[in-house]
């Protein structure tokens, strides 16, 4: 399919897509939407930023009104609140005027409006597994009308320990349903999910299931731990655009963000110990450009979907190659260019080489000479 207008969609949905400037589908959209519109199960492996969200929202918006059951529902499960909120907003954007209502179900937010939306007849539930399972246990919701189930970023949900919750939620849904499953990887755990929840799925594979985008320039800096902040400030001085900085711990995120602020850089942080309102505010200020730097931990960053990230910095080297791919995937979205810099202490050379070997990549290498605050920063970094 060369354009969204080529899909077998209602005129009203085509009009809304055009109004939202959705003209040409991405590869995952072109591959997943046609079989999903036919009611088939779909298994898609694709990285974040490839247009997955629209590839399952369009079939939901098109198929729900066509169901013989006027109370039929669709359920989308996602790993984080931030991602759930972004999917809900995307749904509202392209469903306006369709009479389809959505309920957002996730932790850290008032239960009342969530339950009220469901009781008022929301046809789509966008949820994180923990909060939805809690509602099920308390018999506050029923899922026996769900005809379409979407498991998005299922690899992340399993990493976060949601497998038991997903199973109990699935058991509450009719066995006769359509299931769309999306994952960045396809390891043994994911294959178990496919076996248990999908029936003869259409397989969509977009690029490598574990490889950074070719739109991202990869570079690494060998630098002593105590010089990392100075190196980060050098990059902020010499590069343009927004920075997403990854650290390993919540304490580290707070420390780096506060030090950057004291040095005059507009920085904020997002991690699991921050309240939902704080996380929302940090993400919004970063997306709107009010803060140039967002410092994040891996789990908290899973739902970040900001289109303008120019530079990803691995302030702390990721533990596994998969986390490297997820981090780097936050820049170089669609057809834009991005830069990803990895800071590695001398004793982490082996970890860096292991990531390169696993992903079959070669980063451009730099070694940081002695830095002093009074030095011209451009002279402090040498190839």
PATORLUM-677941 format. One record per residue (C-alpha): x, y, z. Coordinates in steps of 0.2 Angstrom, whole numbers, plus 2048, in hexadecimal, padded with zeros to 3 digits. Layout:
<rs>
XYZ/...
</rs>
This chain:
<rs>
800800800/8078107FA/7FB81C803/7EE81A811/7E181E804/7E580D7FC/7E080480C/7CE7FC80D/7C880A819/7B881481B/7B8825813/7B682D824/7C682582B/7D082981B/7CA83B81D/7D083C82F/7E183482B/7E384081D/7DF84F829/7EC848835/7F9848827/7FA835826/7FD832814/80A825811/80A81681D/81A80F825/8207FE821/8187F6831/8087FF82D/8087F981B/80B7E7821/8007E6830/7F07F082C/7E97E681D/7E97D5826/7E37DD836/7D57E582C/7D07D3827/7CF7CD839/7DF7C3839/7EC7C2847/7FC7CC844/80D7CA84C/8187D9848/82A7DB84D/82F7ED84B/8397FA855/83180985D/82E818851/82980D843/817812843/81080384D/80280D856/7F9812846/7FB800840/7EF7F984D/7E4809850/7DE80A83E/7D87F783E/7CF7FA84F/7C780A84A/7C1802839/7BC7F1840/7B37F5851/7A47FE848/7A27F083C/7A07E384A/78F7DA84C/7917DD85F/78E7EF862/7967ED873/7A67E686C/7B67ED873/7C97EE86F/7D67ED87C/7E87F387A/7F57EE887/8057F8888/8147F8894/81380A89B/80781889F/810824894/80E819885/7FC815889/7F882888A/80182B879/7F781D871/7E7824879/7EB835872/7EF82E860/7DE824861/7D5834865/7DD83D857/7D8832849/7C782C850/7BF83D853/7AD83C84C/7AD82984C/7A282885C/7B081C863/7B4820875/7C481B87E/7C9817890/7DA819896/7DE80C8A4/7EF80E8AD/7F78118BE/7FB8218C6/7EB8298C1/7DA82B8C8/7CF81B8C7/7BF8248C6/7C082C8B4/7C881B8AE/7B98108B4/7AC81D8AF/7B381D89D/7B180A89C/7A080A8A4/79A818897/79E80B889/7AF80F884/7B2803875/7C5804877/7CF801887/7E1807887/7EA7FF896/7F97FA89F/7F87E88A6/7FA7EC8B8/7EB7F88BA/7E07EE8AF/7E37DE8B8/7DF7E78C9/7CE7EC8C2/7CB7DA8BC/7CF7D38CD/7C37E08D5/7B67DC8C9/7B57EE8C3/7B77EA8B0/7B27DC8A5/7BB7D7895/7AF7CA88E/7AA7D687F/7BC7D9879/7BE7D3867/7CF7DB863/7DE7DA86E/7EF7E386B/7FF7DF874/80A7ED871/81D7ED876/81A7DB87D/82C7D887F/82D7E788B/81D7E1894/8257D0897/8367D989D/82C7E38AA/8247D38B1/8127D58AA/8117C38A3/8057BD8B1/7FA7CC8AF/7F97CA89C/7F47B889E/7E67BC8AA/7E07CA89F/7E07BF890/7D67B289A/7C97BF89D/7C77C288A/7BD7B687E/7C87AA876/7C07AE865/7C97BF862/7D67C8857/7E77CA85E/7F47D6858/8057D4860/8147E185E/8267DE865/8377E5861/83F7D3864/8397C1861/8417B786E/83B7A7877/8307B1883/8277BA874/8257A986B/81C7A287A/8107B1879/80D7AE867/80979C86A/7FD7A0878/7F47AF872/7F57B085F/7ED7A4852/7F67A2841/7FC7B4841/8027BE832/8147C1835/81B7D3832/82D7D6834/8347E8832/8477E8831/8527DF83D/8497DB84E/8587E1857/8627EE84E/863801850/85C80C842/867810834/862822836/86B823847/87E828847/88681D854/89582385E/89D81E86F/8A882887B/8B5820886/8B482B896/8B782A8A8/8A78298B3/8AB83A8BB/8AD8428AA/89C83D8A3/89384C8A8/8A08588A0/89F84D890/88C84F890/88D861892/89A862884/88D859878/87F86587E/88B874879/89086D868/880864862/86F86B85E/85E864863/85785A871/86084D87C/85983D883/865837890/864825897/86B8208A8/8698108B2/8628168C2/8548228C9/86182A8D4/86C82C8C5/85E8358BB/85B8418C9/86E8458CB/8728488B9/8628528B6/86585D8C5/8788608C1/8738658AF/8668718B6/8738798C1/87F87B8B2/8718858A9/86A87789E/85787489C/8568628A3/8488588AB/8478458B0/83B8378AF/83C8278B9/83281B8C3/8328248D4/82B8348CC/8188368CD/80D8348BE/80A8478BD/81D84A8BE/82083E8B1/8138458A6/8198578A9/82B8528A5/826849895/81B85788F/829864892/83685A889/82A85787A/825869879/83886F87A/83687788B/84486C891/852867885/85885888F/84E84A896/85783E8A2/84F82D8A3/85081B8A9/84D80D89D/83C8078A4/8358198A6/83A81D894/83180E88C/822819888/82C828881/82682C870/82D83D86B/831841859/83E84E85B/84B846865/85C84A85D/868842868/867832873/875831880/879821889/880829899/8818188A1/88580A895/8757FE893/8767ED89A/8707E488B/8707E7878/85D7E7878/85D7F6883/8697FF878/85E7FC869/84F803873/858812879/860816868/84F814860/849824868/85282E85B/85382D848/84082A847/838828837/84482F82A/84C83C835/85F83B83A/86483884C/874836856/87782A865/88682B870/88B81E87C/89682388B/8A1814891/8AF81489F/8BF80B89A/8BA7FC8A4/8AA7FA899/8B37F8889/8AE7E5889/89C7EA88C/89C7F687D/8A47E9872/8977DC877/8897E8872/8917EB861/8947D985E/8827D4862/87B7E2857/8887E0849/88B7F384A/89B7FD84C/89A80E855/8A581C851/8B281C85F/8B882C869/8C382C878/8C183B884/8D184388A/8D384C89B/8C585989C/8C58688A7/8B78748A9/8C18838A2/8C6879892/8BE87C881/8B286E880/8B586A86E/8C8867872/8C485B880/8BD84D874/8C9845868/8C683685C/
</rs>
